[in-house]
Amino acid sequence: MKKLSELLASTAVSQFITDSDPMVEALQYDSRKVQVGDCFFAVCGTQSDGHNYISSAIKNGARAVVCQELPQQIAEGVSYVVVEDSNKAMADMAAAFYNYPSQELELVGVTGTNGKTTVATLLCDLFTMMGYKSGLISTVVYRIGEREIDSTHTTPDAIRLNSMLREMVDEGCDFCFMEVSSHSVVQDRIRGLRFVGGIFTNLTHDHLDYHGTFAEYIKAKRLFFDALPKQAFALTNIDDRNGEVMVQNTVAEVSRYSLRSMANFRCKVLEMLFDGMLLDVCDKEVWVQLLGRFNAYNLLAVYGAAILLGKSSDEVLQAMSALRKVNGRFEPLRSDSGITAIVDYAHTPDALENVIATINDIRREGQKLYVVCGCGGDRDATKRPEMGRIASREADVAIFTSDNPRTEDPEKILDQMEQGKVQGSRTLRISDRAQAINTAVMLAQAGDIVLVAGKGHETYQIIGTEKRHFDDREVLQDAFGTKK
C-alpha cells in the first residue's frame, strides 16, 4: 500500500485531478478485479479500450484512475491521472508500487523466435543445481524458488511481473531468468525493469499477425537490447543473420556464441544418440541429455550466460551434464511395440525444420518418419504453406491437422498448409488432432518415429473461444495402448 503521489515519482503526468493523496491498495487494469482503494489503469488494448470501463472500476471502489483521456463525468472522491500512454505509466507505477524488485535480483532476459523457453528454463535449472535460489518466467510455467505457478503469458503484464519479482526477492531468490516476448517489448510490459543481461537465440518469421511486417518484428526484438544498461551483458547468436543486428545499438557489453564461426563461446556436436549428445564447449567435452543442433545452440547460450554471470567453466559444465529436457521440447515417448514418438512445441517453419533435422541425424536406414503438425488459427497465416512444405518434404508421411484453430475454420487452415505440399509427397489431412495422432501411430511400425509438433507442453486445445483439455502426450500413450 502506497500513496498515489509516491507511485507517480517517475511517471510523466499531463494532468492531475485530486482532492487528496489517496493510499493505493492495489493496481488493476481489469475493472472486474477492482476493489475498494485500488488504482485502475485505462489501457488501450488490441481488442478493447479500458476507458470504456472507468465507470465500472469506480463503482467497484477505485479511488484513482490513470487514463489517456478524462471521462466526461468526474466522480467525487476519485483522483484522475492523465498520461500520454497508460501502458508506460502502468509499468512505471507497478515498479514503484513493488519497490523496484528487479534492482534486487540478477535478472536475465531471453528473446528470439525459438529457444526462449528452453534457454530460460535450463538457466533456472542450472543455477538451482549450483545452489542458487532462482525464479523463472516462461511460456510453460512461472517459478518462484521451488513453487510453481501456471503460466498465462510468455511475459506477463507489468503489474503481475513486478509482483512476482517482488515475491522472488522476498523469498530469497538470487536470480530470475525470463522470456522476453516481442509483444511484451512493444507493450511496455518490461519497462522499468533492470536487466543484468540479455540473450538473443534466433529470429524467424512469427507473430506477423501482430507486428505486421518482419521489419517491425525485428525492431521489437532489438528494442530490448537497445534498452540494456552499460553494466549488462548482451549475448547474441552470430550464426543467425540477425544476431549482429540485435546488438548494433546496445551500450551493453556484447559477447557472441556460435557453432560455425569464431566467437567468445563456441561449440561442436561430436556425437548424437537418442539419449543425448557429446559436445565440445570451448575446447572441453561434456555429455548432455538434450538432443539436436538447436539444443547445442541453447546449451551454448546457457553456458555463455553462466560464465558472464561470473560462474566457473568446470562448475557450469558439470551442472550442464545433469540438465534434463524441458517439458514438450523434443520429449520422447516409446511404445511397447517399438515406436518412438517425439512431442515438440515446434510451431514455426524454422523450429519444425530443426526438429526434423535432429531426428534425421539420429534415425537409421529403414526407419520411417511420420510427422503430425498443424498451424494455429487467428495467427500469422504466411507460415502455413511453408510448414506444409517442410513437413511434406521431410516426412515419409505427413499428416496435416489442427493445432489451436481458435475462431478460424480448421479446414481453411489445412487448405493453406496444402498449398506448400511438395509434389509426389505422401500426405494426409485429418482436422481432428487426436484422430491424426492415432492414424500416425497406426501406420508406424517397430523402429519408426512419429513426430507430433506444434503444441508441446500445452494441455489444452482452443476451438472457437473454448479451451478444451488436450495433451499430445496423453493421446500418444492411449494410441500406444491400443497398438499391440
C-alpha positions as CSV (number, residue, x, y, z in Angstrom):
1,M,0.0,0.0,0.0
2,K,1.4,3.4,-1.1
3,K,0.3,6.9,-1.6
4,L,-0.6,7.8,-5.1
5,S,2.0,10.6,-5.2
6,E,4.8,8.1,-4.4
7,L,3.7,5.9,-7.3
8,L,3.9,8.9,-9.7
9,A,7.5,9.8,-8.8
10,S,8.9,8.6,-12.2
11,T,5.7,9.0,-14.3
12,A,5.2,11.8,-16.7
13,V,1.8,13.3,-15.9
14,S,-0.2,15.6,-18.2
15,Q,-3.0,16.4,-15.8
16,F,-3.7,15.5,-12.2
17,I,-7.1,16.0,-10.6
18,T,-7.4,15.1,-6.9
19,D,-8.8,16.3,-3.7
20,S,-6.3,14.3,-1.6
21,D,-3.4,12.0,-1.9
22,P,-5.1,8.6,-1.5
23,M,-3.5,5.4,-0.3
24,V,-3.5,2.8,-3.1
25,E,-4.3,-0.7,-2.1
26,A,-3.6,-2.5,-5.4
27,L,-3.1,-1.9,-9.1
28,Q,-5.6,-3.2,-11.6
29,Y,-6.2,-2.9,-15.4
30,D,-9.2,-5.2,-15.4
31,S,-12.2,-3.3,-14.0
32,R,-13.8,-6.6,-12.9
33,K,-11.0,-7.2,-10.4
34,V,-11.0,-3.7,-8.9
35,Q,-11.7,-3.5,-5.1
36,V,-12.1,-0.6,-2.7
37,G,-9.0,1.6,-2.7
38,D,-7.4,0.3,-5.9
39,C,-5.9,2.3,-8.8
40,F,-7.4,1.5,-12.2
41,F,-5.4,1.8,-15.4
42,A,-7.5,2.6,-18.5
43,V,-5.3,0.7,-21.0
44,C,-5.9,0.8,-24.8
45,G,-5.6,-2.8,-25.9
46,T,-5.8,-4.5,-29.2
47,Q,-9.4,-5.8,-28.5
48,S,-10.8,-3.3,-26.0
49,D,-10.3,0.2,-24.6
50,G,-10.0,0.4,-20.8
51,H,-11.5,4.0,-21.0
52,N,-14.9,2.3,-21.6
53,Y,-14.7,0.7,-18.2
54,I,-13.7,3.6,-16.0
55,S,-17.2,4.0,-14.5
56,S,-17.3,0.2,-13.7
57,A,-14.0,0.4,-12.0
58,I,-15.2,3.4,-9.9
59,K,-18.4,1.5,-9.0
60,N,-16.2,-1.4,-7.7
61,G,-14.2,1.0,-5.5
62,A,-11.4,2.5,-7.5
63,R,-10.0,5.6,-5.8
64,A,-7.6,6.5,-8.5
65,V,-7.8,6.3,-12.3
66,V,-4.9,6.5,-14.7
67,C,-6.1,7.4,-18.2
68,Q,-5.1,9.0,-21.5
69,E,-8.3,11.0,-21.8
70,L,-10.5,12.2,-19.0
71,P,-14.0,10.8,-18.9
72,Q,-16.9,13.3,-19.4
73,Q,-18.1,12.8,-15.9
74,I,-15.7,13.3,-13.0
75,A,-16.6,11.3,-9.9
76,E,-16.3,12.9,-6.5
77,G,-13.6,11.4,-4.3
78,V,-11.7,9.8,-7.2
79,S,-8.2,11.0,-8.3
80,Y,-7.6,11.2,-12.0
81,V,-4.1,11.0,-13.5
82,V,-3.9,11.8,-17.2
83,V,-0.8,10.5,-19.0
84,E,0.3,10.2,-22.6
85,D,0.5,6.4,-22.5
86,S,-1.3,4.3,-19.9
87,N,0.8,1.2,-20.6
88,K,4.0,3.1,-19.9
89,A,2.5,4.7,-16.8
90,M,1.3,1.2,-15.5
91,A,4.8,-0.2,-15.9
92,D,6.4,2.7,-14.1
93,M,3.9,2.7,-11.3
94,A,4.0,-1.1,-10.9
95,A,7.7,-1.0,-10.4
96,A,7.3,1.8,-7.8
97,F,4.4,0.0,-6.0
98,Y,6.5,-3.1,-5.6
99,N,9.7,-1.2,-4.6
100,Y,11.6,-1.8,-7.8
101,P,12.2,-5.6,-7.2
102,S,14.3,-6.1,-10.4
103,Q,17.0,-4.0,-8.8
104,E,17.4,-6.6,-6.0
105,L,17.8,-9.6,-8.4
106,E,20.1,-10.7,-11.1
107,L,17.5,-10.5,-13.9
108,V,18.4,-12.1,-17.3
109,G,16.1,-11.8,-20.3
110,V,15.9,-14.2,-23.2
111,T,14.4,-13.2,-26.5
112,G,14.2,-14.7,-30.0
113,T,11.7,-16.7,-32.0
114,N,12.7,-20.2,-31.0
115,G,14.6,-21.5,-27.9
116,K,13.4,-18.8,-25.4
117,T,11.6,-21.3,-23.1
118,T,14.4,-23.8,-23.3
119,V,17.2,-21.3,-22.5
120,A,15.4,-19.6,-19.7
121,T,14.3,-22.9,-18.1
122,L,17.7,-24.5,-18.4
123,L,19.4,-21.4,-16.9
124,C,17.0,-21.6,-13.9
125,D,17.6,-25.3,-13.5
126,L,21.4,-24.9,-13.9
127,F,21.6,-22.2,-11.2
128,T,19.4,-24.2,-8.9
129,M,21.7,-27.1,-9.3
130,M,24.6,-24.9,-8.4
131,G,23.0,-23.9,-5.2
132,Y,21.2,-20.6,-6.0
133,K,17.6,-20.0,-5.4
134,S,16.2,-18.8,-8.7
135,G,13.0,-17.6,-10.4
136,L,11.6,-18.4,-13.8
137,I,9.1,-16.6,-16.0
138,S,8.4,-18.6,-19.1
139,T,5.7,-19.8,-21.6
140,V,5.4,-23.1,-19.7
141,V,5.5,-22.1,-16.0
142,Y,6.3,-19.3,-13.6
143,R,8.7,-20.5,-10.8
144,I,9.5,-18.8,-7.5
145,G,12.2,-21.0,-6.0
146,E,10.5,-24.4,-5.8
147,R,7.0,-23.0,-6.0
148,E,5.3,-23.2,-9.5
149,I,2.5,-21.1,-10.8
150,D,0.6,-21.7,-14.0
151,S,1.8,-19.5,-16.9
152,T,-0.7,-17.3,-18.6
153,H,1.6,-15.4,-21.0
154,T,5.2,-15.8,-22.1
155,T,5.8,-12.4,-20.5
156,P,3.0,-11.3,-18.1
157,D,1.7,-7.8,-17.7
158,A,3.8,-5.2,-15.8
159,I,1.7,-5.5,-12.6
160,R,1.9,-9.2,-12.3
161,L,5.5,-9.2,-13.5
162,N,6.7,-6.8,-10.8
163,S,4.5,-8.6,-8.2
164,M,6.2,-11.9,-9.0
165,L,9.7,-10.4,-9.0
166,R,8.9,-8.9,-5.5
167,E,7.8,-12.4,-4.3
168,M,11.1,-13.8,-5.6
169,V,13.1,-11.2,-3.7
170,D,11.1,-11.7,-0.5
171,E,11.6,-15.5,-0.8
172,G,15.4,-15.1,-1.2
173,C,15.9,-15.7,-4.9
174,D,19.3,-14.6,-6.2
175,F,18.5,-14.8,-9.9
176,C,15.5,-14.6,-12.3
177,F,15.5,-15.9,-15.8
178,M,12.7,-14.7,-18.0
179,E,11.5,-14.9,-21.6
180,V,11.0,-11.6,-23.2
181,S,8.4,-11.7,-26.0
182,S,8.2,-9.2,-28.8
183,H,4.7,-8.3,-27.6
184,S,6.0,-7.5,-24.1
185,V,8.6,-5.1,-25.5
186,V,6.2,-3.0,-27.7
187,Q,3.5,-3.1,-25.0
188,D,6.0,-1.8,-22.4
189,R,5.5,-4.8,-20.0
190,I,9.2,-4.9,-19.2
191,R,9.6,-1.1,-19.0
192,G,11.4,0.0,-15.8
193,L,13.0,-3.4,-15.1
194,R,16.7,-3.6,-14.6
195,F,18.3,-6.4,-16.5
196,V,21.9,-7.6,-15.9
197,G,21.9,-9.5,-19.2
198,G,20.0,-10.2,-22.4
199,I,20.3,-13.3,-24.7
200,F,19.3,-13.5,-28.3
201,T,18.6,-17.0,-29.7
202,N,17.4,-16.6,-33.3
203,L,14.8,-14.9,-35.5
204,T,12.4,-16.4,-38.0
205,H,9.0,-15.4,-39.3
206,D,6.4,-15.4,-36.5
207,H,3.8,-13.1,-35.0
208,L,3.4,-11.1,-38.2
209,D,-0.4,-11.1,-37.4
210,Y,0.6,-8.7,-34.6
211,H,3.6,-6.8,-35.9
212,G,2.5,-6.5,-39.5
213,T,6.0,-6.8,-41.1
214,F,9.1,-8.8,-40.4
215,A,11.0,-5.5,-40.1
216,E,8.7,-4.4,-37.2
217,Y,9.2,-7.8,-35.6
218,I,13.0,-7.4,-35.8
219,K,12.6,-3.9,-34.4
220,A,10.6,-5.1,-31.4
221,K,13.3,-7.7,-30.5
222,R,16.1,-5.2,-31.0
223,L,14.5,-2.6,-28.6
224,F,15.1,-5.0,-25.7
225,F,18.9,-4.8,-26.3
226,D,18.8,-1.1,-27.1
227,A,17.4,-0.6,-23.5
228,L,20.0,-2.7,-21.7
229,P,22.3,-0.7,-19.4
230,K,26.0,-0.3,-19.9
231,Q,26.8,-2.7,-17.0
232,A,24.7,-5.5,-18.5
233,F,25.9,-8.2,-21.0
234,A,24.3,-8.8,-24.4
235,L,24.9,-12.4,-25.6
236,T,24.0,-13.0,-29.2
237,N,23.9,-15.9,-31.7
238,I,26.0,-14.8,-34.6
239,D,25.1,-17.8,-36.7
240,D,21.7,-16.2,-37.1
241,R,21.7,-13.5,-39.7
242,N,20.1,-11.0,-37.3
243,G,22.5,-11.8,-34.5
244,E,24.6,-8.7,-35.1
245,V,21.5,-6.5,-35.9
246,M,20.2,-7.2,-32.4
247,V,23.2,-5.6,-30.7
248,Q,24.2,-2.9,-33.1
249,N,22.8,-0.1,-30.9
250,T,23.3,-1.6,-27.4
251,V,25.6,0.0,-24.9
252,A,25.8,-3.3,-23.0
253,E,28.9,-5.5,-23.2
254,V,28.5,-7.7,-26.3
255,S,29.5,-11.3,-26.3
256,R,28.9,-13.8,-29.2
257,Y,28.2,-17.5,-29.4
258,S,28.4,-19.8,-32.5
259,L,28.6,-23.3,-33.8
260,R,30.2,-22.2,-37.1
261,S,32.4,-19.2,-36.5
262,M,34.9,-17.7,-34.2
263,A,33.2,-16.3,-31.2
264,N,33.5,-15.8,-27.4
265,F,31.7,-19.0,-26.9
266,R,32.0,-21.9,-29.4
267,C,30.6,-25.4,-29.6
268,K,30.8,-28.6,-31.7
269,V,28.5,-31.6,-31.8
270,L,30.8,-34.6,-31.6
271,E,28.2,-37.4,-31.3
272,M,24.4,-37.7,-31.1
273,L,22.2,-40.6,-29.9
274,F,18.6,-40.8,-28.8
275,D,19.6,-40.5,-25.2
276,G,21.9,-37.4,-25.5
277,M,24.9,-35.9,-27.3
278,L,28.6,-35.3,-26.8
279,L,29.6,-31.6,-27.1
280,D,32.8,-29.8,-27.3
281,V,32.2,-26.5,-25.5
282,C,35.1,-24.1,-25.6
283,D,37.5,-27.0,-26.0
284,K,36.0,-29.0,-23.1
285,E,33.9,-32.1,-23.7
286,V,30.6,-32.6,-22.0
287,W,27.8,-35.3,-22.4
288,V,24.3,-33.7,-22.2
289,Q,20.9,-35.3,-22.1
290,L,19.4,-33.0,-24.7
291,L,19.4,-33.6,-28.5
292,G,19.8,-31.7,-31.7
293,R,21.9,-28.8,-33.1
294,F,19.2,-26.4,-32.0
295,N,19.8,-27.6,-28.4
296,A,23.5,-27.3,-28.8
297,Y,22.8,-23.6,-29.5
298,N,20.5,-23.4,-26.5
299,L,23.1,-25.0,-24.2
300,L,25.9,-22.8,-25.5
301,A,23.7,-19.8,-24.7
302,V,23.2,-21.2,-21.2
303,Y,26.9,-21.8,-20.8
304,G,27.8,-18.3,-22.1
305,A,25.3,-16.6,-19.8
306,A,26.5,-18.5,-16.8
307,I,30.1,-17.6,-17.5
308,L,29.1,-13.9,-18.0
309,L,27.3,-14.1,-14.6
310,G,30.7,-15.0,-13.0
311,K,30.5,-18.8,-12.7
312,S,33.4,-21.1,-13.4
313,S,33.6,-23.2,-16.5
314,D,34.1,-26.5,-14.7
315,E,31.2,-25.9,-12.3
316,V,28.9,-24.9,-15.2
317,L,29.8,-27.9,-17.4
318,Q,29.3,-30.3,-14.5
319,A,25.8,-28.9,-13.9
320,M,25.0,-28.9,-17.6
321,S,25.6,-32.6,-17.8
322,A,22.8,-33.2,-15.4
323,L,20.2,-30.9,-17.1
324,R,17.1,-32.6,-18.3
325,K,14.9,-31.9,-21.3
326,V,12.3,-29.1,-21.0
327,N,8.7,-30.3,-21.0
328,G,7.3,-30.6,-24.5
329,R,10.6,-29.8,-26.2
330,F,11.9,-32.9,-28.1
331,E,10.2,-35.1,-25.5
332,P,10.5,-38.8,-26.4
333,L,7.9,-41.4,-25.6
334,R,8.3,-45.1,-26.6
335,S,5.7,-47.8,-27.1
336,D,5.9,-51.4,-26.2
337,S,5.7,-52.2,-30.0
338,G,9.0,-50.3,-30.7
339,I,7.7,-47.0,-32.0
340,T,9.4,-43.8,-30.8
341,A,7.3,-40.6,-30.6
342,I,8.7,-37.2,-30.2
343,V,6.5,-34.4,-28.8
344,D,7.8,-30.9,-29.6
345,Y,6.5,-27.3,-29.4
346,A,7.8,-26.6,-32.9
347,H,5.2,-24.2,-34.4
348,T,7.3,-22.2,-36.8
349,P,9.0,-23.3,-40.0
350,D,12.5,-22.9,-38.6
351,A,11.7,-24.9,-35.5
352,L,10.0,-27.7,-37.4
353,E,12.9,-27.9,-39.8
354,N,15.4,-28.1,-36.8
355,V,13.5,-30.8,-35.0
356,I,13.2,-32.9,-38.2
357,A,16.9,-32.4,-38.9
358,T,17.7,-33.7,-35.4
359,I,15.6,-36.8,-36.0
360,N,17.3,-37.4,-39.4
361,D,20.7,-37.1,-37.7
362,I,19.8,-40.0,-35.4
363,R,17.4,-42.3,-37.3
364,R,18.8,-45.3,-39.0
365,E,18.2,-46.6,-42.5
366,G,14.8,-48.1,-42.8
367,Q,13.2,-46.2,-40.0
368,K,10.3,-44.2,-41.4
369,L,9.3,-40.7,-40.1
370,Y,5.6,-39.7,-39.6
371,V,5.1,-36.0,-39.0
372,V,1.8,-34.7,-37.5
373,C,1.6,-30.9,-37.5
374,G,-0.8,-28.0,-37.8
375,C,-0.9,-24.2,-37.6
376,G,-2.7,-22.0,-35.1
377,G,-5.8,-20.1,-36.0
378,D,-6.0,-16.3,-35.7
379,R,-2.2,-16.2,-36.0
380,D,0.3,-15.5,-38.8
381,A,-1.1,-17.2,-41.9
382,T,2.0,-16.6,-44.0
383,K,3.9,-19.5,-42.4
384,R,1.2,-22.1,-43.2
385,P,2.3,-23.1,-46.7
386,E,5.9,-23.2,-45.5
387,M,5.1,-25.5,-42.6
388,G,3.3,-27.8,-45.1
389,R,6.2,-27.7,-47.5
390,I,8.8,-28.7,-44.8
391,A,6.6,-31.5,-43.3
392,S,5.7,-33.0,-46.7
393,R,9.3,-32.8,-48.0
394,E,11.0,-34.3,-44.9
395,A,8.5,-37.0,-43.8
396,D,7.7,-40.4,-45.2
397,V,4.1,-39.5,-44.4
398,A,3.0,-36.0,-43.3
399,I,-0.4,-35.6,-41.6
400,F,-1.8,-32.1,-41.6
401,T,-4.1,-31.5,-38.6
402,S,-5.5,-28.8,-36.3
403,D,-3.3,-27.0,-33.7
404,N,-5.4,-24.4,-31.9
405,P,-7.8,-23.4,-34.6
406,R,-9.4,-20.7,-32.4
407,T,-12.1,-18.9,-34.4
408,E,-10.8,-19.9,-37.8
409,D,-12.2,-22.8,-39.9
410,P,-9.7,-25.7,-39.4
411,E,-10.3,-26.9,-43.0
412,K,-9.2,-23.5,-44.4
413,I,-6.0,-23.6,-42.3
414,L,-5.3,-27.1,-43.8
415,D,-6.1,-25.7,-47.3
416,Q,-3.3,-23.1,-46.8
417,M,-0.9,-25.7,-45.4
418,E,-1.5,-27.9,-48.5
419,Q,-0.6,-25.0,-50.8
420,G,3.0,-25.7,-49.8
421,K,2.8,-29.5,-50.3
422,V,5.8,-30.9,-52.2
423,Q,4.7,-32.7,-55.4
424,G,4.9,-36.5,-55.1
425,S,5.0,-36.4,-51.3
426,R,2.7,-38.6,-49.1
427,T,0.3,-36.5,-47.1
428,L,-3.0,-36.9,-45.2
429,R,-5.3,-34.2,-43.8
430,I,-7.2,-35.0,-40.7
431,S,-8.5,-32.0,-38.9
432,D,-9.3,-33.9,-35.7
433,R,-5.9,-33.8,-33.9
434,A,-6.5,-37.0,-31.8
435,Q,-7.5,-38.9,-34.9
436,A,-4.4,-37.6,-36.7
437,I,-2.1,-38.8,-33.9
438,N,-3.8,-42.2,-33.7
439,T,-3.5,-42.6,-37.5
440,A,0.2,-41.9,-37.4
441,V,0.7,-44.5,-34.7
442,M,-1.5,-47.0,-36.5
443,L,0.6,-46.5,-39.7
444,A,4.0,-46.7,-37.9
445,Q,5.9,-50.0,-37.4
446,A,8.5,-51.1,-34.9
447,G,11.5,-48.8,-35.2
448,D,9.6,-46.0,-36.9
449,I,9.4,-42.4,-35.5
450,V,6.3,-40.3,-35.0
451,L,6.9,-36.5,-34.6
452,V,3.9,-34.7,-33.1
453,A,4.7,-31.0,-33.5
454,G,3.1,-27.7,-32.6
455,K,1.7,-27.9,-29.0
456,G,4.5,-29.5,-26.9
457,H,3.8,-28.7,-23.3
458,E,0.3,-27.4,-23.8
459,T,-2.5,-29.4,-22.1
460,Y,-5.4,-27.7,-24.0
461,Q,-6.8,-27.1,-27.4
462,I,-8.6,-23.8,-28.3
463,I,-11.5,-24.4,-30.6
464,G,-13.6,-21.3,-31.2
465,T,-13.3,-19.5,-27.9
466,E,-13.5,-22.7,-25.8
467,K,-10.4,-24.1,-24.1
468,R,-10.6,-27.9,-24.0
469,H,-8.3,-30.3,-22.3
470,F,-5.9,-31.9,-24.8
471,D,-2.4,-33.3,-24.3
472,D,-0.5,-34.7,-27.2
473,R,1.4,-37.0,-24.8
474,E,-1.8,-38.5,-23.3
475,V,-3.2,-39.1,-26.8
476,L,0.0,-40.8,-27.8
477,Q,0.0,-43.1,-24.7
478,D,-3.6,-44.1,-25.4
479,A,-2.7,-44.8,-29.1
480,F,0.3,-46.9,-27.9
481,G,-2.0,-48.9,-25.6
482,T,-4.3,-49.9,-28.5
483,K,-1.4,-50.9,-30.8
484,K,0.0,-54.2,-29.6
